[in-house]
Amino acid sequence: MQLRADRLAEHLAQAAARDGLRPLYTVWGDEALLVQEAADAVRSAARAAGHGERQVHTVAGAHFDWSGLLGAAQSMSLFSERQLVELRIPSGKPGKDGADALQRYCERLPPDVLTLVQLPRLDRQQQQSGWFTALDGAGVSVRIDPVDRAALPAWIAQRLARQGQRVADGEDGERALAWFADRVEGNLLAAHQEIQKLALLHPPGVLPGEAIEAAVLDVARFDTAQFGEAVLGGRLGRALRMLEALQAEGEAAVLVHWTLAEDIRALLRGREAMDAGKPLPLALREARVWGRKERLYERLLPALRSAALAPLLQEAQVCDGIVKGLRHPDWPHEPWAALRRLTIALVLRLRAR
C-alpha cells in the first residue's frame, strides 16, 4: 500500500483508533528532514500501541548479517510483549542476499512486531524489484518527495502556521514568502531551523517582511541537476544565481560544464531524431532524456533547429578546454566566467528558438 507523506499522520491516527497499525512501514526518499519526521511519526504511533522494545539494524557494506535480523525479529522480547524493529539501508541496495531475506521476512512477518524500513530515493528499477514490491505489499510505503521551488512558499507558510505565525495578506506576504524560499531552497533542514528561529525571535501573529529579511540567513543549496533545469527552463537570473552558489559551495567546474554540455548534446540528438521523422517520444528516448527534464525537452525540441544548436556545441567544446586549464583568445580565462558565458548563450538560444 502506497501512501503520500502528507497523509501519514491521518493514516496512523485512524489505524490506532480502528484495526491497529500495519505490521510494516517503509519510508523512502532523500529529503532528510521529511524522512526523519515520517519515521518519528511511525515510532510515536508504535510506542503508543505498546511496542516498547526497539531494535535498530543498519545495513552497511556487503557483510550484513541478515540471518541475525530474521532471528531477532522472530524471538520474543524478554521485557515487553511488542517490539519495534528498524532496518536502515542507506545505500538502497540490499544485495542479493538481502533481497532474498527481505522477501522471506515479508512472507512471515512476526506477530507483535512492527517493522520500520528506511531507504533513500529509489530509481524505477529498484521500485520494481522483488524485494521492494514485497515491502510495499506487506505494509505501507511512504514516498518522501523533495519540496521543489514552486511549492516551497506554501510549505514555509504551513510551517509558520504550526507555530502560530503568518505573513501579511496579499502581495506583501507573497513577496516575503518568495524571498524566504529563495534563501532556503534546496536545504529543507536549514529552512526548518530558520522557521524555528522566527518563533524564538517574534511572538505569534503576523510577521512583517522586514522581520523575515532581518532574521533569515541565505542557506540555499543547489545541485547541478537543478541548475540544468533552470537553464532549460530559460530562467537566466535563477540559473546565474545557482551558478554562483555552486561555485561558492566548492562544486567542481568540470561537473557543471558536463551538465551544460550533456544537455546541449541531448537537445541536438533529439532534434536530429525528429528531423529524421521520428516522433517526439522516440526522439526523447534516443536523446536519453527521462525524469524531471523530460517535460522541458518536450516543450523545447519541437521549436528548435539543429542549425541553431551546432554553434552551442562548439562553444561547449571551447568551455571544456577552459575548465581543464586551456585558454582561448576570445573567451574568459577563468573557468567559472567561461561557464557563465556558456550558460547565458544557451539560455538566450533556447529563448529565441
Secondary structure, 3 states (H helix, E strand, C coil): CEEEHHHHHHHHHHHHHCCCCCCEEEEEECCHHHHHHHHHHHHHHHHHCCEEEEEEEECCCCCCCHHHHHHHHHCCCCCCCEEEEEEECCCCCCHHHHHHHHHHHHHCCCCCEEEEEEECCCCHHHHCCHHHHHHHHHCEEEEECCCCCCCHHHHHHHHHHHCCEEECCHHHHHHHHHHHHHHHCCCHHHHHHHHHHHHHHCCCEEECHHHHHHHCCCCCCCCHHHHHHHHHCCCHHHHHHHHHHHHHCCCCHHHHHHHHHHHHHHHHHHHHHHHCCCCHHHHHHHCCCCHHHHHHHHHHHHHCCHHHHHHHHHHHHHHHHHHCCCCCCCCCCCHHHHHHHHHHHHHHHHHHC
